[in-house]
């Protein structure tokens, strides 16, 4: 399941980065910048902690465990 989640996260990151660049090229400046910023933000989060959009929250949902590591 982790491999599928990681693959889905990587696909989302590259699609948003590509969509942001395409938006900028087509002249949709604001939308392109927002989508590009989101893609870069997810890329930075994934590179730092291995997190991103598809983080497994089951460990954080257990009682008595901190939600932020």
ABEGO torsion letter per residue (X at the ends): XAAAAAAAAAAAAAAAAAAAAAAAAAGBAAAAAAAAAAAAAAAAAAAAAGBEABBBAAAAABBGBBABX
